[in-house]
Amino acid sequence: MLPPTIPIFPLPNVVLFPNVFLPLHIFEPRYRQMVDDALNGDRIIGMVLLRAGWENDYEGRPPVYPIGCAGVITHAERLADGRFNIVLRGMEKFRIRDEEPRRLYRLAHVEPVPEPAAQGIRDAMQAQRRRLEALIVPQPEGGNQDRKMPTSMPDEELVNALAQYLEFEPVEKQALLERDGPLDRCRSLIELLEMKVLVSKHEWNRDESH
């Protein structure tokens, strides 16, 4: 259950997804305090992506995307100089309604953004998962399947993990996070991968022609 007020941790290049783990190194004093407070409370931190132009006001309150993902601290190592190494596990999406007045770190009033239940879309998810796996791990001719992807991982967890860990631009990951559930996210992930394959082929052909 997501509390109505959570600390938010804005970064320019990190997007967290539900049920995915995210290691973080915390070194800024304000965010050390945030982690310390979280560890003494419900251990929840909301990850949000900074909007373009954040460099002009990084020490203040640069604008962020309104949709983020809350995570719970599953591991924390406090270093001798006060820094932290932590691991967050994504919980659920949220929308920022507004923020608390000036504090050392940012506190936001949030509302959960529920995703459609996976049960009603199981067959469609299975079909999209097969398309996704074929893009990630191309199968050899003749149909001898050498599966390199974990078959035991639930469809939605696989999609979220790929969305977080594949080398996409932060704004592309943000768009994936904002999709309405794992099925829409999987379809968008497939479109992104297919587009990148086409772009890389075009660049390869152009290089070959020179």
C-alpha atoms as one frame of an Amber mdcrd trajectory, in Angstrom:
protein
   0.000   0.000   0.000   1.472   3.293  -1.104   1.411   6.051   1.531  -0.097
   9.394   0.440   3.186  11.264   0.975   6.575   9.885  -0.071  10.074  11.261
  -0.616  10.975  11.528  -4.268  14.451  11.025  -5.707  14.765  12.778  -9.086
  17.535  11.622 -11.411  18.277  12.494 -15.059  18.913   8.968 -16.325  17.116
   6.425 -14.110  13.596   5.003 -14.440  12.364   2.358 -12.001   9.748  -0.256
 -12.947   7.498  -2.389 -10.707   9.101  -5.589  -9.385  12.556  -4.678 -10.708
  15.630  -4.130  -8.521  17.681  -0.937  -8.738  21.070  -0.448  -7.009  21.863
   3.149  -6.069  24.835   4.949  -4.553  23.662   7.872  -2.394  26.221  10.617
  -1.793  24.483  14.038  -1.747  23.782  15.208   1.837  20.068  15.836   1.206
  19.571  12.353  -0.198  21.608  10.758   2.557  19.087  12.317   4.932  16.243
  11.036   2.752  17.575   7.467   2.927  18.196   7.749   6.655  14.612   8.923
   7.220  13.252   6.180   4.948  15.185   3.493   6.825  13.688   4.770  10.070
  10.220   4.728   8.523   8.494   2.667   5.833  11.635   2.350   3.627   9.763
   3.749   0.585  11.303   6.139  -1.949   9.704   7.359  -5.168  11.940   7.452
  -8.236  11.139  10.160 -10.795  12.845  11.298 -13.987  14.067  14.866 -14.362
  12.794  16.797 -17.367  15.123  18.375 -19.908  16.799  21.536 -18.626  17.180
  20.249 -15.075  20.822  21.378 -14.989  19.742  24.998 -14.485  18.119  24.261
 -11.110  19.501  20.957  -9.904  20.087  22.186  -6.357  16.508  23.451  -6.188
  13.359  21.837  -7.549  13.849  21.211 -11.238  10.762  19.924 -13.055  10.125
  16.179 -13.107   7.769  13.894 -14.989   4.575  13.435 -12.960   4.546   9.632
 -13.244   7.124   7.719 -11.229   7.556   4.381  -9.517   7.859   3.852  -5.778
  10.407   1.398  -4.461  11.095  -0.184  -1.107  14.649  -0.373   0.226  15.504
  -4.073   0.432  19.197  -3.617   1.210  21.142  -0.717   2.721  24.820  -0.325
   3.493  25.834   2.786   5.401  29.432   3.738   4.587  31.834   5.286   7.094
  31.626   8.748   5.501  27.807   8.832   5.567  27.137   7.711   2.014  24.833
   4.764   1.311  24.679   1.861  -1.085  21.063   0.768  -1.339  18.894  -1.514
  -3.428  15.319  -0.554  -4.269  12.662  -2.992  -5.396   9.987  -1.388  -7.545
   6.508  -1.459  -5.981   3.952   0.480  -7.991   3.498   3.522 -10.173   2.308
   6.828  -8.806   1.284  10.288  -9.996   2.547  13.393  -8.224  -0.324  15.644
  -7.155   1.788  18.328  -5.479   4.812  18.743  -3.259   5.442  19.816   0.329
   6.883  23.301   0.878  10.625  23.662   0.955  12.465  20.856   2.751  15.972
  19.438   2.646  14.739  16.861   0.122  11.546  16.674  -1.920   8.360  15.222
  -0.448   5.430  14.645  -2.775   1.735  13.993  -2.277   1.035  11.093  -4.607
  -1.765   8.858  -5.797  -1.280   5.261  -6.979  -1.524   4.504 -10.703  -2.828
   0.923 -10.822  -2.023  -1.289 -13.789  -4.507  -3.753 -15.353  -4.525  -7.200
 -13.755  -2.406  -9.671 -15.681  -4.913 -12.526 -15.465  -7.279 -11.164 -18.089
  -4.522 -10.656 -20.658  -2.537 -13.875 -20.168  -2.938 -15.255 -23.715  -2.142
 -11.917 -25.320   0.886 -11.507 -23.041   2.192 -14.945 -24.002   1.972 -14.093
 -27.694   3.738 -10.764 -27.224   6.377 -12.391 -25.029   7.245 -14.801 -27.861
   7.679 -11.841 -30.235   9.831 -10.069 -27.666  12.024 -13.113 -27.055  12.545
 -13.576 -30.792  13.836  -9.988 -31.007  16.114 -10.270 -27.984  17.421 -13.783
 -28.708  17.118 -14.500 -32.453  16.475 -18.192 -33.064  18.689 -20.207 -35.425
  17.322 -21.559 -38.674  15.659 -24.929 -38.361  13.751 -24.146 -35.179  16.184
 -25.605 -32.644  15.286 -23.262 -29.837  18.131 -22.338 -27.537  16.294 -20.262
 -24.989  18.467 -17.756 -23.165  15.629 -15.988 -21.370  14.275 -17.204 -18.009
  11.082 -19.130 -18.719  10.196 -19.125 -15.028  10.004 -15.320 -14.878   6.401
 -14.052 -15.103   5.596 -12.201 -18.313   5.064  -8.808 -16.696   8.269  -9.055
 -14.643  10.279  -9.949 -17.752   8.830  -6.991 -19.661   9.539  -4.587 -16.799
  13.088  -5.877 -16.334  13.880  -5.486 -20.042  12.327  -2.007 -20.083  14.575
  -0.981 -17.201  17.835  -2.682 -18.162  18.002  -2.423 -21.954  19.935   0.529
 -23.336  17.132   2.937 -24.141  17.146   6.700 -23.730  15.703   7.835 -20.369
  12.718   9.484 -22.075  12.020   6.209 -23.918  12.038   4.360 -20.605   9.747
   6.994 -19.129   7.316   6.462 -22.006   7.414   2.701 -21.338   6.712   3.267
 -17.641   3.710   5.423 -18.499   2.117   2.751 -20.685  -1.106   1.313 -19.309
   0.115  -1.992 -17.958   2.412  -4.827 -19.023   0.668  -5.700 -22.296   0.825
  -2.144 -23.671   4.374  -1.844 -22.321   5.405  -5.063 -24.066   3.962  -3.881
 -27.389   5.778  -0.550 -27.091   8.976  -2.364 -26.134   8.715  -4.493 -29.278
   8.132  -1.385 -31.419  11.178   0.313 -29.881  13.396  -2.711 -30.487  12.180
  -3.137 -34.072  12.817   0.549 -34.742  16.352   0.312 -33.357  17.043  -2.756
 -35.495  15.914  -0.836 -38.598  18.034   2.184 -37.676  21.123   0.062 -37.076
  20.635  -1.753 -40.415  20.285   1.578 -42.204  23.468   2.899 -40.601  25.295
  -0.334 -41.404  24.219  -0.197 -45.063  25.222   3.456 -45.275  28.664   2.708
 -43.852  29.057  -0.220 -46.256  28.282   2.006 -49.244  31.102   4.464 -48.422
